[in-house]
Amino acid sequence: MGQCFSAVQDVAQGALVEADQNKPQQQQQQPTVASGGGSLSAVYPSLPAGAEQVQVRNVYDGDTLTLVDERRVRFLGIDTPELKEKQPFAEEAKAYTKDLCHKQEIWISYEPGHEKKDHYGRLLCFVWVKHGSGYLCVNEGIVQAGLANAYIPGKDSKLHNWDKFLALQNQARAAKKGLWSTFKDYRVYKTTNGSAYHKRDCSHLSNSHNLVELKASEASAQGLHPCRTCLAD
């Protein structure tokens, strides 16, 4: 899947699409990530190579939208609160994405070597919008706003910008933004190879042994996501 270039690691190699007022043109250039005051930025001077320009029909929630050609897009690398379960900050997450993407022209890109669709048939993408003279990676921006968790389902391979996702998440948590404004650093548990953290009495742990106990902040910093069963509220 295309690249939200990392500010904490070497920028991925490859041709990039240079910003143009009407249509981006591909250029052989290594971008530098805009940042200010020592904080990370989700805005880049150019699009990743191969980014596809598309039109959005509807924004379903913070991490899902539908294109005018009926393709559905699931934002890669993040998980926002669920609207159906009326989870805290679900409406705010939807509003963030809707303000940027609803009925707008955007760009989508894929992570190289990663599946392009999930088991629901949705495209797994990085989503980009024009932002001043550059391009905002919405996946990173919503994490930076504190309205999404960095998230990789199951045992999927990590993304090229995974370390940046975690850094943006840690930054948002430290600033108590969005869903982190009510964050409590309680004790949680994880399995040895699990990707989520849980309450001790979670049904998913009933047959698990050799559990690892840690603080929720530690679990988050490691890239673990809250269990969707015991920590859904």
N, CA and C of each residue as an Amber inpcrd file, in Angstrom:
protein
   699
   0.8480000  -1.1750000   0.0000000   0.0000000   0.0000000   0.0000000
   0.8760000   1.2140000   0.0000000   0.4420000   2.3460000  -0.5900000
   1.2870000   3.4990000  -0.7760000   1.7050000   4.1130000   0.5230000
   2.5290000   5.1500000   0.4740000   3.3750000   5.4400000   1.6100000
   3.0270000   6.7510000   2.2760000   2.7490000   6.7200000   3.6090000
   2.7380000   7.9000000   4.4440000   4.1380000   7.9780000   5.0240000
   5.0160000   8.7630000   4.4710000   6.4310000   8.6400000   4.7310000
   6.7640000   8.9320000   6.1780000   7.5990000   8.1000000   6.7930000
   7.8960000   8.1660000   8.2190000   8.8350000   9.2970000   8.5490000
   8.5250000  10.0250000   9.6410000   9.4060000  11.0820000  10.1080000
  10.4400000  10.5540000  11.0550000  10.3320000   9.2990000  11.4830000
  11.2690000   8.7470000  12.4380000  12.1790000   7.7120000  11.8130000
  11.9610000   7.3750000  10.5500000  12.8300000   6.4470000   9.8480000
  13.1840000   7.0490000   8.4960000  14.1310000   6.4200000   7.7910000
  14.4960000   6.8930000   6.4540000  13.2660000   6.8910000   5.5710000
  13.1290000   7.9190000   4.7640000  11.9910000   8.0160000   3.8490000
  12.0800000   6.9050000   2.8230000  10.9510000   6.2380000   2.5560000
  10.9460000   5.1040000   1.6270000  11.4080000   5.5500000   0.2500000
  12.1130000   4.6400000  -0.4330000  12.6500000   4.9440000  -1.7550000
  11.5450000   4.8590000  -2.7950000  11.7090000   5.5650000  -3.9060000
  10.7940000   5.4160000  -5.0330000  10.3880000   6.7410000  -5.6210000
   9.7690000   6.6600000  -6.7790000   9.2930000   7.8640000  -7.4390000
   8.1210000   8.4250000  -6.6880000   8.0030000   9.7430000  -6.6140000
   6.9290000  10.4090000  -5.9090000   6.2100000  11.3530000  -6.8630000
   4.9580000  11.6050000  -6.5360000   4.1710000  12.5060000  -7.3690000
   4.2810000  13.9110000  -6.8120000   4.7740000  14.8410000  -7.6150000
   4.9960000  16.2110000  -7.1570000   3.6930000  16.9880000  -7.2200000
   3.5010000  17.8830000  -6.2720000   2.2760000  18.6760000  -6.2380000
   2.1910000  19.5890000  -7.4580000   0.9990000  19.6540000  -8.0620000
   0.7190000  20.5340000  -9.1900000  -0.6680000  21.0950000  -8.9690000
  -0.9500000  22.2750000  -9.4230000  -2.2250000  22.8940000  -9.1180000
  -3.3880000  22.0970000  -9.6660000  -3.2330000  21.4590000 -10.7930000
  -4.3390000  20.7140000 -11.3800000  -4.1690000  19.2110000 -11.2770000
  -2.9760000  18.7210000 -11.5800000  -2.7660000  17.2760000 -11.5730000
  -1.3520000  16.9880000 -11.1060000  -1.1900000  16.0860000 -10.1040000
   0.1530000  15.7850000  -9.6320000   0.9670000  15.1100000 -10.7310000
   2.2340000  15.4760000 -10.8430000   3.1380000  14.8690000 -11.8060000
   4.2060000  14.0880000 -11.0610000   4.5940000  12.9190000 -11.5790000
   5.6000000  12.1050000 -10.9250000   6.9730000  12.7270000 -11.0990000
   7.7190000  12.7670000 -10.0000000   9.0680000  13.2930000 -10.0130000
   9.9680000  12.3580000  -9.2330000  11.2420000  12.2820000  -9.6470000
  12.2220000  11.5250000  -8.8940000  12.7380000  12.4370000  -7.7870000
  12.1850000  12.3250000  -6.5980000  12.5300000  13.2420000  -5.5250000
  12.3070000  12.5740000  -4.1890000  13.1810000  12.8470000  -3.2540000
  12.9890000  12.3800000  -1.8920000  12.3550000  13.5030000  -1.0830000
  11.1480000  13.3200000  -0.5500000  10.4930000  14.3950000   0.1750000
  11.0400000  14.5310000   1.5830000  10.8370000  15.6860000   2.1440000
  11.1010000  15.8870000   3.5660000   9.7710000  16.1590000   4.2260000
   9.5640000  15.6010000   5.4080000   8.2880000  15.7220000   6.0910000
   8.2340000  17.0330000   6.8410000   7.1600000  17.7790000   6.6100000
   7.0110000  19.0450000   7.3100000   6.7950000  18.7990000   8.7870000
   7.4170000  19.5900000   9.6060000   7.2120000  19.4960000  11.0480000
   7.4480000  20.8550000  11.6530000   6.8850000  21.0540000  12.8180000
   7.0600000  22.3370000  13.4730000   7.1580000  22.1620000  14.9600000
   8.0460000  22.9170000  15.5790000   8.1650000  22.8780000  17.0290000
   8.5850000  21.5350000  17.5520000   9.2420000  20.7190000  16.7260000
   9.7060000  19.4220000  17.1950000   8.6470000  18.3440000  17.1490000
   7.4070000  18.6840000  16.7760000   6.3480000  17.6850000  16.7260000
   6.2530000  17.0980000  15.3270000   5.7070000  15.9010000  15.2470000
   5.5630000  15.2290000  13.9630000   4.4300000  15.8480000  13.1630000
   4.4900000  15.7100000  11.8710000   3.4520000  16.2230000  10.9920000
   2.9300000  15.1160000  10.1030000   1.6330000  15.1790000   9.7920000
   1.0150000  14.2310000   8.8680000   0.9070000  14.8150000   7.4670000
   1.5300000  15.9600000   7.2340000   1.4860000  16.6330000   5.9360000
   2.8110000  16.4220000   5.2100000   2.7150000  16.0810000   3.9280000
   3.8850000  15.7910000   3.1030000   3.8880000  16.6770000   1.8690000
   5.0600000  16.9630000   1.3170000   5.1250000  17.8410000   0.1480000
   4.6370000  17.1910000  -1.1390000   4.5410000  15.8720000  -1.1660000
   4.1520000  15.1840000  -2.3980000   3.4320000  13.8840000  -2.0790000
   2.7410000  13.3600000  -3.0780000   2.0230000  12.0970000  -2.9470000
   2.9520000  10.9190000  -3.2170000   2.6240000   9.7420000  -2.6880000
   3.4070000   8.5560000  -3.0360000   3.1790000   8.1600000  -4.4900000
   4.1580000   7.5150000  -5.0790000   4.0360000   7.0640000  -6.4620000
   2.8380000   6.1370000  -6.6080000   2.0780000   6.3200000  -7.6680000
   0.9490000   5.4470000  -7.9460000  -0.3280000   5.8140000  -7.2310000
  -0.3320000   6.9170000  -6.4970000  -1.5580000   7.3310000  -5.8070000
  -2.6700000   7.5670000  -6.8270000  -3.8530000   7.0620000  -6.5110000
  -5.0000000   7.1290000  -7.4310000  -5.9660000   8.2180000  -6.9830000
  -6.2960000   9.1180000  -7.8950000  -7.2530000  10.1730000  -7.5820000
  -8.6700000   9.6260000  -7.7360000  -9.4940000   9.8210000  -6.7130000
 -10.8480000   9.2650000  -6.6980000 -11.8090000  10.2990000  -6.1130000
 -13.1020000  10.0330000  -6.2760000 -14.1450000  10.9140000  -5.7510000
 -14.9180000  10.1820000  -4.6560000 -15.1180000  10.8470000  -3.5240000
 -15.8270000  10.2500000  -2.3930000 -17.3210000  10.5160000  -2.5100000
 -18.1180000   9.4780000  -2.3160000 -19.5700000   9.6340000  -2.2860000
 -20.0650000   9.8710000  -0.8720000 -19.5350000   9.0720000   0.0760000
 -20.0600000   9.1510000   1.4390000 -19.0030000   8.7080000   2.4410000
 -19.0060000   9.3390000   3.5930000 -18.1600000   8.9180000   4.7120000
 -19.0340000   8.1750000   5.7020000 -18.7030000   6.9160000   5.9450000
 -19.5140000   6.0840000   6.8360000 -19.1560000   6.3240000   8.2940000
 -17.8730000   6.2990000   8.6060000 -17.4200000   6.5900000   9.9650000
 -15.9860000   7.1090000   9.8790000 -15.2780000   7.1270000  10.9990000
 -13.9540000   7.7250000  11.0050000 -12.9340000   7.0380000  10.1410000
 -13.1170000   5.7350000   9.8790000 -12.1090000   5.0080000   9.1050000
 -12.6690000   4.2540000   7.9040000 -13.8670000   4.6290000   7.4640000
 -14.4920000   3.9430000   6.3280000 -15.2440000   4.9500000   5.4580000
 -15.0760000   4.8370000   4.1490000 -15.8250000   5.6860000   3.2290000
 -16.1360000   4.9110000   1.9520000 -17.0440000   5.4720000   1.1640000
 -17.4480000   4.8650000  -0.1020000 -17.1570000   5.8350000  -1.2360000
 -16.6280000   5.3220000  -2.3320000 -16.3280000   6.1350000  -3.5050000
 -17.5210000   6.1700000  -4.4510000 -17.5160000   7.1030000  -5.3870000
 -18.6440000   7.2160000  -6.3140000 -18.7580000   5.9940000  -7.2170000
 -17.6680000   5.2520000  -7.3920000 -17.7340000   4.0320000  -8.1990000
 -18.1240000   2.8100000  -7.3680000 -18.6190000   3.0540000  -6.1440000
 -19.1370000   2.0380000  -5.2260000 -18.0520000   1.2500000  -4.4910000
 -16.8030000   1.4870000  -4.7670000 -15.7610000   0.8230000  -3.9890000
 -15.7430000   1.3870000  -2.5710000 -15.5340000   0.5020000  -1.6250000
 -15.4560000   0.9240000  -0.2280000 -13.9980000   0.9520000   0.2100000
 -13.6590000   1.9290000   1.0140000 -12.2860000   2.1170000   1.4710000
 -12.2390000   2.0070000   2.9890000 -11.3420000   1.1640000   3.4740000
 -11.0590000   1.0480000   4.9110000  -9.6550000   1.5980000   5.1360000
  -9.5560000   2.6250000   5.9830000  -8.2670000   3.2620000   6.2270000
  -7.3060000   2.2600000   6.8500000  -6.1290000   2.1710000   6.2980000
  -5.1330000   1.2150000   6.7710000  -4.3660000   1.7700000   7.9720000
  -4.1070000   0.9000000   8.9450000  -3.2410000   1.2530000  10.0620000
  -3.9210000   1.9170000  11.2340000  -5.2430000   2.0870000  11.1580000
  -5.9440000   2.7710000  12.2470000  -7.2600000   2.0700000  12.5650000
  -7.8030000   2.4140000  13.7230000  -9.1320000   1.9380000  14.1160000
  -9.7950000   3.0560000  14.9010000 -10.9630000   3.5010000  14.4390000
 -11.6810000   4.5680000  15.1350000 -12.8350000   3.9830000  15.9470000
 -13.3380000   4.7230000  16.9350000 -14.4700000   4.2340000  17.7380000
 -15.6730000   3.9030000  16.8550000 -16.4270000   2.8840000  17.2730000
 -17.5400000   2.3710000  16.4690000 -18.8150000   3.1800000  16.6930000
 -19.4290000   3.6070000  15.5900000 -20.6960000   4.3330000  15.6750000
 -21.8290000   3.4380000  16.1450000 -21.8830000   2.2050000  15.6310000
 -22.9840000   1.2980000  15.9730000 -23.0510000   1.0430000  17.4690000
 -21.8880000   0.9260000  18.0990000 -21.8340000   0.6850000  19.5390000
 -21.8800000   1.9780000  20.3430000 -22.0000000   3.1120000  19.6380000
 -22.0400000   4.4360000  20.2750000 -20.8600000   4.6310000  21.2210000
 -19.6920000   4.2370000  20.7490000 -18.4960000   4.3970000  21.5550000
 -18.0980000   5.8670000  21.6440000 -17.4910000   6.2570000  22.7640000
 -17.0580000   7.6490000  22.9210000 -16.1490000   8.0870000  21.7730000
 -16.3960000   9.2920000  21.2910000 -15.6190000   9.9400000  20.2340000
 -15.8300000   9.3200000  18.8480000 -16.8250000   8.4420000  18.7100000
 -17.1380000   7.9050000  17.3810000 -17.6670000   9.0060000  16.4590000
 -18.5370000   9.8550000  16.9800000 -19.0890000  10.9480000  16.1760000
 -18.0080000  11.9550000  15.8030000 -17.1090000  12.2290000  16.7480000
 -16.0250000  13.1740000  16.4740000 -15.0760000  12.6310000  15.4090000
 -14.8190000  11.3220000  15.4680000 -13.9500000  10.7050000  14.4640000
 -14.5910000  10.7820000  13.0800000 -15.8920000  10.5010000  13.0070000
 -16.5860000  10.6050000  11.7250000 -16.5440000  12.0350000  11.2100000
 -16.7730000  12.9980000  12.1040000 -16.7690000  14.4030000  11.6940000
 -15.4070000  14.8170000  11.1410000 -14.3410000  14.3160000  11.7500000
 -12.9900000  14.6330000  11.2780000 -12.8150000  14.1810000   9.8270000
 -13.1610000  12.9310000   9.5660000 -12.9950000  12.3860000   8.2220000
 -13.9790000  13.0080000   7.2350000 -15.1960000  13.2490000   7.6870000
 -16.2050000  13.8400000   6.8030000 -15.8000000  15.2420000   6.3720000
 -15.2870000  16.0340000   7.3010000 -14.8710000  17.3980000   6.9690000
 -13.8040000  17.4090000   5.8770000 -12.9510000  16.4060000   5.8780000
 -11.8510000  16.3520000   4.9210000 -12.2110000  15.6640000   3.6050000
 -13.1030000  14.6760000   3.6700000 -13.2730000  13.7700000   2.5240000
 -14.6510000  13.7490000   1.8810000 -15.7110000  14.0890000   2.5830000
 -17.0680000  13.8900000   2.0700000 -17.2970000  14.6460000   0.7670000
 -17.6430000  13.8830000  -0.2850000 -17.9250000  14.4210000  -1.6190000
 -16.7370000  15.2100000  -2.1870000 -15.5490000  14.8440000  -1.7680000
 -14.3370000  15.5180000  -2.2230000 -13.5070000  14.6000000  -3.1210000
 -12.6240000  15.2150000  -3.8910000 -11.6050000  14.4550000  -4.5990000
 -10.4570000  14.1860000  -3.6320000 -10.0740000  12.9230000  -3.5270000
  -8.9870000  12.5220000  -2.6450000  -8.0390000  11.6240000  -3.4360000
  -6.9930000  11.1640000  -2.7820000  -6.0910000  10.1740000  -3.3690000
  -6.0000000   8.9810000  -2.4320000  -5.9120000   7.7990000  -3.0030000
  -5.7030000   6.5960000  -2.2040000  -4.4330000   5.9040000  -2.6850000
  -3.7460000   5.2610000  -1.7510000  -2.5270000   4.5330000  -2.1000000
  -2.4420000   3.2850000  -1.2400000  -1.6030000   2.3650000  -1.6690000
  -1.5230000   1.0530000  -1.0370000  -0.1440000   0.8180000  -0.4410000
  -0.0860000  -0.0720000   0.5340000   1.1770000  -0.4880000   1.1380000
   1.7860000  -1.6190000   0.3090000   2.9890000  -1.4320000  -0.2100000
   3.6190000  -2.4980000  -0.9960000   3.7260000  -3.7950000  -0.2000000
   3.3250000  -4.8880000  -0.8260000   3.4230000  -6.1900000  -0.1840000
   2.2900000  -6.5200000   0.7600000   1.3580000  -5.6040000   0.9490000
   0.2270000  -5.8270000   1.8510000  -1.0230000  -6.1390000   1.0360000
  -1.9470000  -6.8840000   1.6270000  -3.2190000  -7.1630000   0.9570000
  -3.9200000  -5.8530000   0.5920000  -4.5110000  -5.7990000  -0.5910000
  -5.1980000  -4.5910000  -1.0250000  -6.6600000  -4.5550000  -0.5990000
  -7.1910000  -5.6940000  -0.1610000  -8.5770000  -5.7440000   0.2960000
  -8.6680000  -6.5540000   1.5750000  -9.6680000  -6.2080000   2.4130000
  -9.9210000  -7.0190000   3.5960000 -10.9710000  -8.0730000   3.2720000
 -11.3760000  -8.8610000   4.2730000 -12.3040000  -9.9610000   3.9980000
 -13.7230000  -9.4820000   3.7050000 -13.9730000  -8.1700000   3.8490000
 -15.2600000  -7.6020000   3.4560000 -15.2100000  -7.0420000   2.0320000
 -14.0610000  -7.1350000   1.4000000 -13.9120000  -6.6030000   0.0520000
 -13.5840000  -5.1220000   0.0020000 -13.3050000  -4.5200000   1.1470000
 -12.9750000  -3.0960000   1.1840000 -11.5030000  -2.8780000   0.8260000
 -11.2310000  -1.7970000   0.1170000  -9.8550000  -1.4400000  -0.1920000
  -9.1460000  -0.9980000   1.0810000  -7.9570000  -1.5090000   1.3060000
  -7.1520000  -1.1240000   2.4600000  -6.1580000  -0.0710000   1.9960000
  -6.3960000   1.1670000   2.3760000  -5.6780000   2.2850000   1.7640000
  -5.1640000   3.3030000   2.7710000  -4.1640000   4.0380000   2.3030000
  -3.8420000   5.3260000   2.8900000  -4.6520000   6.3530000   2.1120000
  -5.2220000   7.3110000   2.8100000  -6.0830000   8.3240000   2.2010000
  -5.3880000   9.6810000   2.3080000  -5.3820000  10.4090000   1.1990000
  -4.6820000  11.6870000   1.1190000  -5.6250000  12.7890000   0.6630000
  -5.4680000  13.9830000   1.2300000  -6.2190000  15.1520000   0.7760000
  -5.2510000  16.3140000   0.6110000  -5.6150000  17.2420000  -0.2790000
  -4.7880000  18.4360000  -0.4710000  -4.7980000  19.2580000   0.8080000
  -3.6400000  19.7620000   1.1800000  -3.5200000  20.5520000   2.4070000
  -2.4850000  21.6460000   2.1600000  -2.9820000  22.8540000   1.8700000
  -2.0660000  23.9270000   1.5290000  -1.2890000  23.5650000   0.2780000
   0.0240000  23.6570000   0.3610000   0.8730000  23.3070000  -0.7790000
   1.2840000  21.8430000  -0.7610000   0.8000000  21.0880000   0.2350000
   1.1700000  19.6830000   0.3550000  -0.0400000  18.7680000   0.4240000
   0.1600000  17.6070000   1.0440000  -0.8850000  16.5870000   1.1270000
  -0.9190000  16.0110000   2.5400000  -2.1190000  15.9520000   3.0970000
  -2.3210000  15.3800000   4.4250000  -2.6380000  13.9000000   4.3030000
  -1.9070000  13.0720000   5.0250000  -2.2670000  11.6620000   5.1480000
  -3.3250000  11.5740000   6.2410000  -4.5730000  11.3430000   5.8510000
  -5.6830000  11.3740000   6.8020000  -5.5240000  10.2770000   7.8500000
  -4.9870000   9.1250000   7.4550000  -4.7560000   8.0380000   8.4110000
  -3.9020000   8.5190000   9.5730000  -2.8270000   9.2170000   9.2630000
  -1.9500000   9.7250000  10.3070000  -2.5860000  10.8910000  11.0450000
  -3.2760000  11.7610000  10.2990000  -3.8630000  12.9500000  10.9050000
  -4.8870000  12.6420000  11.9740000  -5.7140000  11.6260000  11.7470000
  -6.7570000  11.3140000  12.7210000  -6.1730000  10.6730000  13.9760000
  -5.0540000   9.9550000  13.8260000  -4.3410000   9.4480000  15.0040000
  -3.7430000  10.6150000  15.7740000  -3.1580000  11.5610000  15.0570000
  -2.5620000  12.7320000  15.6900000  -3.6090000  13.5540000  16.4330000
  -4.8500000  13.5570000  15.9240000  -5.9390000  14.2910000  16.5680000
  -6.5030000  13.5650000  17.7820000  -6.0410000  12.3500000  18.0390000
  -6.5240000  11.5900000  19.1840000  -7.8650000  10.9390000  18.9620000
  -8.2340000  10.7030000  17.7000000  -9.5500000  10.1400000  17.3910000
  -9.4670000   8.7490000  16.7820000  -8.2890000   8.1300000  16.8370000
  -8.1020000   6.7710000  16.3230000  -6.9250000   6.1300000  17.0300000
  -6.9980000   4.8120000  17.1440000  -5.8670000   4.0250000  17.6210000
  -5.0630000   3.5300000  16.4310000  -3.7530000   3.4870000  16.5850000
  -2.9340000   2.7800000  15.6030000  -3.3240000   1.3070000  15.6720000
  -3.5060000   0.6810000  14.5130000  -4.1250000  -0.6510000  14.5200000
  -3.6890000  -1.4700000  13.3170000  -3.2350000  -2.6870000  13.5870000
  -2.9890000  -3.6780000  12.5430000  -3.7300000  -4.9430000  12.9570000
  -4.7140000  -5.3950000  12.1840000  -5.5010000  -6.5580000  12.5920000
  -4.6910000  -7.8410000  12.6130000  -4.9490000  -8.6440000  13.6300000
  -4.3490000  -9.9730000  13.7060000  -2.8430000  -9.9570000  13.6330000
  -2.3160000 -10.8180000  12.7860000  -0.8690000 -10.9540000  12.6440000
  -0.3710000 -10.3380000  11.3360000  -1.1220000  -9.3550000  10.8070000
  -0.6850000  -8.6790000   9.5920000   0.6880000  -8.0530000   9.8020000
   1.4680000  -8.0120000   8.7400000   2.7990000  -7.4170000   8.8360000
   2.6880000  -5.9230000   9.1020000   3.6830000  -5.3910000   9.7880000
   3.6750000  -3.9720000  10.1080000   3.8530000  -3.1340000   8.8490000
   3.3570000  -1.9040000   8.9230000   3.4290000  -0.9880000   7.7990000
   4.7550000  -0.2380000   7.8060000   5.1020000   0.3340000   6.6650000
   6.3750000   1.0510000   6.5670000   6.4210000   2.2420000   7.5260000
   5.2630000   2.8230000   7.8240000   5.2110000   3.9910000   8.6990000
   4.6380000   3.6650000  10.0780000   4.7220000   2.4010000  10.4830000
   4.1380000   1.9810000  11.7520000   4.7480000   2.7330000  12.9310000
   6.0600000   2.9320000  12.9230000   6.7000000   3.6560000  14.0160000
   6.1690000   5.0840000  14.1190000   5.8540000   5.6740000  12.9860000
   5.2980000   7.0280000  13.0270000   3.8860000   7.0230000  13.5880000
   3.0790000   6.0350000  13.1980000   1.7450000   5.9060000  13.7860000
   1.8390000   5.8670000  15.3130000   2.7640000   5.0540000  15.8270000
   2.9060000   4.9340000  17.2760000   3.3740000   6.2410000  17.8920000
   4.2940000   6.9270000  17.2260000   4.7810000   8.2030000  17.7490000
   3.6660000   9.2460000  17.7880000   2.8330000   9.2930000  16.7470000
   1.7000000  10.2170000  16.7260000   0.6860000   9.8640000  17.8060000
   0.4600000   8.5760000  18.0080000  -0.4630000   8.1300000  19.0470000
   0.0600000   8.4990000  20.4300000   1.3380000   8.2700000  20.6660000
   1.9270000   8.6190000  21.9590000   1.8660000  10.1210000  22.1990000
   2.0650000  10.8890000  21.1380000   1.9860000  12.3430000  21.2220000
   0.5760000  12.7850000  21.5950000  -0.4350000  12.1840000  20.9620000
  -1.8300000  12.5210000  21.2530000  -2.2090000  12.1220000  22.6720000
  -1.7240000  10.9570000  23.1150000  -2.0270000  10.5060000  24.4720000
  -1.4100000  11.4430000  25.5070000  -0.1750000  11.8490000  25.2810000
   0.4980000  12.7530000  26.2170000  -0.2240000  14.0970000  26.3050000
  -0.8140000  14.5300000  25.1810000  -1.5330000  15.8010000  25.1450000
  -2.9930000  15.6510000  25.5560000  -3.4220000  14.4160000  25.8590000
  -4.8050000  14.1140000  26.2540000  -5.8130000  14.6010000  25.2090000
  -5.5140000  14.3430000  23.9540000  -6.4180000  14.7230000  22.8760000
  -7.4830000  13.6580000  22.6530000  -8.6890000  14.0980000  22.3140000
  -9.7360000  13.1830000  21.8910000  -9.9930000  12.0560000  22.8630000
  -9.9620000  10.8240000  22.3580000 -10.2700000   9.6650000  23.1920000
  -9.2700000   9.4850000  24.3290000  -8.0990000  10.1260000  24.2240000
  -7.1080000  10.0380000  25.2990000  -7.4180000  10.9970000  26.4390000
  -8.4110000  11.8780000  26.2670000  -8.7530000  12.8300000  27.3320000
  -9.3670000  12.1320000  28.5370000  -9.9280000  10.9500000  28.3210000
 -10.5320000  10.1860000  29.4240000  -9.7450000   8.9110000  29.7180000
  -8.5520000   8.8270000  29.1760000  -7.7370000   7.6210000  29.3090000
  -7.3180000   7.3820000  30.7520000  -7.4850000   6.1400000  31.2140000
  -7.0460000   5.7400000  32.5500000  -5.9830000   4.6580000  32.3870000
  -4.8760000   4.8390000  33.0710000  -3.7350000   3.9390000  32.8900000
  -3.8280000   2.7300000  33.8220000  -4.8410000   1.8980000  33.6000000
  -5.0830000   0.7330000  34.4390000  -4.2170000  -0.4400000  34.0040000
  -4.2350000  -1.4800000  34.8130000  -3.4940000  -2.6950000  34.4710000
  -4.2770000  -3.4890000  33.4310000  -3.5750000  -3.9760000  32.4310000
  -4.1980000  -4.7660000  31.3710000  -3.3520000  -6.0120000  31.1290000
  -3.8590000  -6.8630000  30.2510000  -3.1900000  -8.1460000  30.0060000
  -3.1580000  -8.4340000  28.5090000  -2.1210000  -9.1490000  28.0990000
  -2.0200000  -9.5660000  26.7060000  -1.4560000 -10.9710000  26.6550000
  -1.7580000 -11.6530000  25.5760000  -1.1380000 -12.9550000  25.3490000
   0.2580000 -12.7290000  24.7730000   1.0470000 -13.7640000  24.7540000
   2.4420000 -13.6260000  24.3270000   2.5670000 -13.0460000  22.9280000
   1.7200000 -13.5170000  22.0170000   1.8160000 -13.0690000  20.6260000
   0.6090000 -12.2560000  20.1730000  -0.2020000 -11.7960000  21.1250000
  -1.4240000 -11.0880000  20.7700000  -1.1780000  -9.6760000  20.2750000
  -2.1640000  -9.1230000  19.5590000  -2.0750000  -7.7510000  19.0560000
  -2.9880000  -6.8050000  19.8270000  -3.7420000  -7.3410000  20.8150000
  -4.6630000  -6.5290000  21.6090000  -4.3320000  -6.6530000  23.0870000
  -4.8260000  -5.6890000  23.8680000  -4.7290000  -5.8140000  25.3230000
  -6.1340000  -5.8710000  25.9170000  -6.2590000  -6.5120000  27.0820000
  -7.5590000  -6.8900000  27.6290000  -7.6450000  -6.6300000  29.1280000
  -8.9050000  -6.6260000  29.6190000  -9.1380000  -6.7490000  31.0550000
  -8.8850000  -8.2080000  31.4430000  -8.5870000  -8.4170000  32.7190000
  -8.2320000  -9.7660000  33.1600000  -9.3630000 -10.7590000  32.9590000
 -10.6150000 -10.3170000  33.0950000 -11.7440000 -11.2380000  32.9910000
 -12.3110000 -11.3310000  31.5720000 -11.5840000 -10.8470000  30.5850000
 -12.0630000 -10.8870000  29.1960000 -12.2540000 -12.3330000  28.7420000
 -13.3350000 -12.5780000  28.0270000 -13.6290000 -13.9330000  27.5460000
 -12.5570000 -14.4510000  26.5890000 -11.8650000 -13.5490000  25.9150000
 -10.8180000 -13.9740000  24.9800000  -9.5960000 -14.5440000  25.6950000
  -9.5090000 -14.3260000  27.0000000  -8.3630000 -14.8220000  27.7610000
  -8.6820000 -16.0770000  28.5560000  -9.9130000 -16.5660000  28.4450000
 -10.3550000 -17.6720000  29.3000000  -9.5070000 -18.9270000  29.1390000
  -8.9810000 -19.1600000  27.9610000  -8.1650000 -20.3570000  27.7290000
  -6.6930000 -20.0280000  27.4910000  -6.3140000 -18.8170000  27.8680000
  -4.9370000 -18.3800000  27.6280000  -4.0810000 -18.5660000  28.8710000
  -2.8350000 -18.9000000  28.6550000  -1.8870000 -19.0750000  29.7480000
  -0.6900000 -18.1590000  29.5140000   0.1070000 -17.9960000  30.5630000
   1.3140000 -17.1650000  30.4700000   0.9900000 -15.7550000  29.9900000
  -0.0350000 -15.1560000  30.6090000  -0.4140000 -13.7980000  30.2490000
   0.6430000 -12.8040000  30.7150000   0.7670000 -11.7240000  29.9630000
   1.6940000 -10.6510000  30.3130000   0.8840000  -9.4900000  30.8780000
   1.2370000  -9.0420000  32.0800000   0.5550000  -7.9130000  32.7080000
   1.3610000  -6.6410000  32.4660000   0.6700000  -5.5570000  32.1270000
   1.3390000  -4.2830000  31.8860000   0.3400000  -3.1470000  32.0140000
   0.8170000  -1.9150000  31.9840000  -0.0670000  -0.7640000  32.0180000
  -0.6400000  -0.5190000  30.6230000  -1.8270000   0.0870000  30.6050000
  -2.4600000   0.3750000  29.3160000  -1.5900000   1.2980000  28.4660000
  -0.9080000   2.2550000  29.1010000  -0.0330000   3.1580000  28.3540000
   1.1250000   2.3990000  27.7250000   1.6450000   1.4100000  28.4240000
   2.7290000   0.5930000  27.8840000   2.2360000  -0.2340000  26.7000000
   1.0280000  -0.7840000  26.8510000   0.4510000  -1.5770000  25.7620000
   0.2400000  -0.7150000  24.5180000  -0.2790000   0.4950000  24.7300000
  -0.5020000   1.4090000  23.6150000   0.8070000   1.7870000  22.9370000
   1.8420000   2.0610000  23.7340000   3.1450000   2.4470000  23.1800000
   3.7650000   1.3200000  22.3650000   3.3920000   0.0810000  22.6820000
   3.9040000  -1.0790000  21.9480000   3.1230000  -1.3500000  20.6630000
   2.0490000  -0.5890000  20.4530000   1.2470000  -0.7880000  19.2570000
   0.1060000  -1.7620000  19.4320000  -0.1760000  -2.1660000  20.6770000
  -1.3340000  -3.0230000  20.9300000  -2.5890000  -2.1600000  20.9360000
  -3.7020000  -2.7230000  20.5270000  -4.9540000  -1.9740000  20.5010000
  -5.9160000  -2.5270000  21.5430000  -6.8640000  -1.7020000  22.0300000
  -7.8230000  -2.1800000  23.0250000  -8.6980000  -3.2910000  22.4570000
  -8.9670000  -4.2950000  23.2630000  -9.8620000  -5.3780000  22.8520000
 -11.2270000  -4.8130000  22.4960000 -11.8040000  -5.2920000  21.4140000
 -13.1100000  -4.7960000  20.9770000 -14.2600000  -5.3980000  21.7660000
 -13.9470000  -6.3360000  22.6530000 -14.9860000  -6.9530000  23.4790000
 -15.0010000  -6.3520000  24.8790000 -13.9030000  -6.4960000  25.6050000
 -13.8950000  -6.0660000  27.0050000 -13.5760000  -4.5880000  27.1830000
 -13.0170000  -3.9470000  26.1670000 -12.6500000  -2.5310000  26.2720000
 -13.3290000  -1.7120000  25.1900000 -14.5590000  -2.0930000  24.8700000
 -15.2750000  -1.4300000  23.7810000 -15.8430000  -0.0830000  24.1850000
 -16.0150000   0.1610000  25.4690000 -16.6400000   1.4140000  25.9160000
 -15.6010000   2.4940000  26.1520000
